Each structure stands twice: as C-alpha cells, then as structure tokens.
Amino acid sequence: MAEEAKNEERGKLLSGWKIPEYTKHERGRHWYLWAGVVFALLLLYAIYTLDFLFAVILVLAAVIIFIRAKEEPIEIDFNILEKGIGVGRKFYGWKEIDRFYIIYEPPEVKSLYFNLKGLRSRVSIPLLKQNPLKVREVLLKYLVEDLEEEREPLSEEYERFLKI
C-alpha cells in the first residue's frame, strides 16, 4: 500500500525494466591466477613498507571479489517516471539530474548514464535488450542529452577489462 502511494507521488510509469544490481564478469582460471599473483605482490609490498592499512584494504577487496564471484546479482527495478527515475529503492527527481547520455556499442557496451548535480556523481544503467532510441525519446522530454560523450567512462572500461 505504501509503495503504491509512493508511485502515485512520482507520477506515471513511462518506461522500466529489471537490471542486475552489479555486473557479474565471467572469469577463467587464468584470471584468478594473475589476480592471485598481483594480490600476493601487493600484499608483500604492503608488509615490506609496513603499510598495514593498505594490507587490510587489499584483503577486504579480495574477500569482496570472492564473495561476489560466488553469488548471482539480484535483479532491481529501473523506472523512468513522470517526476524522475527510480533505481531500486532510490529515487532521483528531474531537478537532481544534470543530463543523460547513451553509449550503445553492442555487444560490449549498452548503457544509459545520468550525471547528477552537485556531487558530480554518475548513475549507470545497463540497457540490456531495451531500444536505446525509445529510451532516449522518453528522456528528452525531461532532460538534456549530453551529445559530447562518445565513450563509456574510463572507470567502466577498466572494470570490464580487468573483470572486477
């Protein structure tokens, strides 16, 4: 009942689909071998320099990567509504969003990006099987499209390349 009231406040659903909470990369034995070598070298460096905080961060990162590799990401809702966008339990009103852009280079990159005002943070949404032209058409009614963005963010390129 409370969820329906929230949706009424946020306006009519214009478009929506389910997205994974995070990207799960396929990793082979070679990836784990090289990751283990890099981890061991960095851990030895942290111990040699007596940088125990770095060592703790390395161990935590390794644990997180291992846990994420063993489980499947949960599916969350992405909705474009009359008053903003909903990503899972979060809602961003149109006034909080500076602009959007779409990078569509199948099969590797099919993503929708929203740049938020203020903190200069970015929300990345996989388009999956959505038609990017239809999504763009809906968003142009509410936001400015950043036509200068022609590549996915470097951080996401590295993430995909390193499979992390």
C-alpha positions in Angstrom: 0.0 0.0 0.0 2.8 2.4 0.9 4.6 1.5 -2.3 1.6 2.4 -4.4 1.3 5.8 -2.7 5.0 6.5 -3.5 4.5 5.6 -7.1 1.5 7.9 -7.3 3.6 10.8 -5.9 6.3 10.1 -8.5 3.9 10.1 -11.5 3.1 7.7 -14.2 5.5 4.9 -15.3 6.9 5.9 -18.7 9.4 3.1 -19.1 11.0 0.5 -17.0 13.0 -2.8 -16.8 14.8 -5.0 -14.4 18.6 -4.6 -14.1 21.2 -6.6 -12.2 22.5 -4.9 -9.1 26.0 -5.2 -10.5 27.8 -6.6 -13.5 29.0 -10.2 -13.0 32.0 -10.9 -15.1 33.0 -14.4 -16.4 36.4 -15.2 -15.1 38.6 -18.2 -16.0 41.4 -19.9 -14.2 44.0 -17.6 -15.8 42.2 -14.5 -14.3 42.3 -16.0 -10.8 45.9 -17.0 -11.3 47.0 -13.5 -12.3 44.8 -11.8 -9.7 46.4 -14.0 -7.0 49.9 -13.1 -8.2 49.1 -9.4 -8.2 47.4 -9.7 -4.8 50.4 -11.5 -3.3 52.9 -8.9 -4.7 50.9 -6.0 -3.4 50.5 -7.7 0.0 54.2 -8.3 0.2 54.8 -4.6 -0.7 52.3 -3.5 2.0 54.1 -5.6 4.6 57.6 -4.5 3.4 56.6 -0.8 3.7 54.8 -1.5 7.0 51.6 -0.1 5.4 49.1 -2.3 7.3 46.1 -0.2 6.3 46.9 -1.0 2.7 47.2 -4.7 3.6 43.8 -4.6 5.3 42.2 -2.9 2.2 43.8 -5.5 -0.1 42.4 -8.4 2.0 38.9 -6.8 2.1 38.9 -6.2 -1.6 39.9 -9.8 -2.2 37.1 -11.1 0.1 34.5 -8.9 -1.6 35.6 -10.0 -5.1 35.5 -13.7 -4.0 32.0 -13.3 -2.4 30.6 -11.5 -5.4 32.0 -14.3 -7.7 30.1 -16.9 -5.8 26.7 -15.3 -5.8 24.4 -14.0 -8.5 23.4 -10.3 -8.5 19.9 -9.6 -7.5 17.5 -8.0 -10.0 16.3 -4.5 -9.2 13.8 -2.3 -10.9 14.8 0.7 -13.0 11.9 3.0 -13.8 11.5 6.2 -15.7 8.6 8.1 -14.2 7.0 11.5 -14.8 8.8 13.1 -11.9 12.2 11.3 -12.1 13.9 7.9 -12.2 13.8 5.1 -9.8 16.8 2.7 -9.3 15.9 0.0 -6.9 14.8 1.8 -3.7 16.4 5.1 -4.7 14.6 7.9 -6.5 16.2 10.8 -8.3 13.9 13.7 -9.2 14.5 15.5 -12.5 15.9 18.5 -10.6 18.7 16.3 -9.2 19.8 15.1 -12.6 22.0 17.4 -14.8 21.9 15.4 -18.1 22.0 12.0 -19.6 23.8 10.2 -22.4 23.6 6.8 -24.0 26.6 4.7 -25.1 25.5 1.9 -27.4 28.2 -0.2 -28.9 26.9 -3.8 -28.8 27.8 -6.3 -27.6 30.2 -4.8 -25.1 28.6 -1.5 -24.2 24.9 -0.8 -24.0 24.5 1.7 -21.2 22.5 4.7 -20.1 24.2 7.3 -17.9 22.8 10.0 -15.7 25.1 12.8 -14.4 23.7 14.0 -11.1 24.0 17.7 -10.0 26.2 18.8 -7.2 28.5 15.9 -6.3 29.3 15.1 -9.9 28.4 11.5 -9.4 27.1 9.3 -12.2 24.4 6.6 -12.3 25.0 3.9 -14.9 22.1 1.8 -16.1 22.5 -1.2 -18.4 20.1 -1.0 -21.4 20.1 -4.8 -21.8 17.5 -5.5 -24.5 15.9 -2.1 -24.4 15.7 0.0 -27.6 18.0 3.0 -26.9 16.1 5.2 -29.3 12.8 4.7 -27.4 14.5 5.3 -24.1 16.2 8.5 -25.5 12.8 9.7 -26.8 11.2 9.4 -23.3 14.2 11.1 -21.5 14.4 14.0 -23.9 11.1 15.3 -22.6 12.7 15.9 -19.2 16.5 16.1 -19.6 19.2 17.5 -21.8 21.2 14.9 -23.7 25.0 15.3 -23.5 26.0 14.7 -27.1 29.7 15.2 -26.5 30.0 12.0 -24.5 31.1 9.4 -27.1 32.7 6.8 -24.9 31.9 4.9 -21.7 33.6 6.3 -18.6 37.2 5.1 -18.3 36.5 3.6 -14.9 33.9 1.3 -16.5 36.3 0.4 -19.4 38.9 -0.7 -16.8 36.3 -2.6 -14.8 35.2 -4.5 -17.9 38.9 -5.1 -19.0 40.0 -6.2 -15.5 36.8 -8.1 -14.8 36.4 -6.6 -11.3 
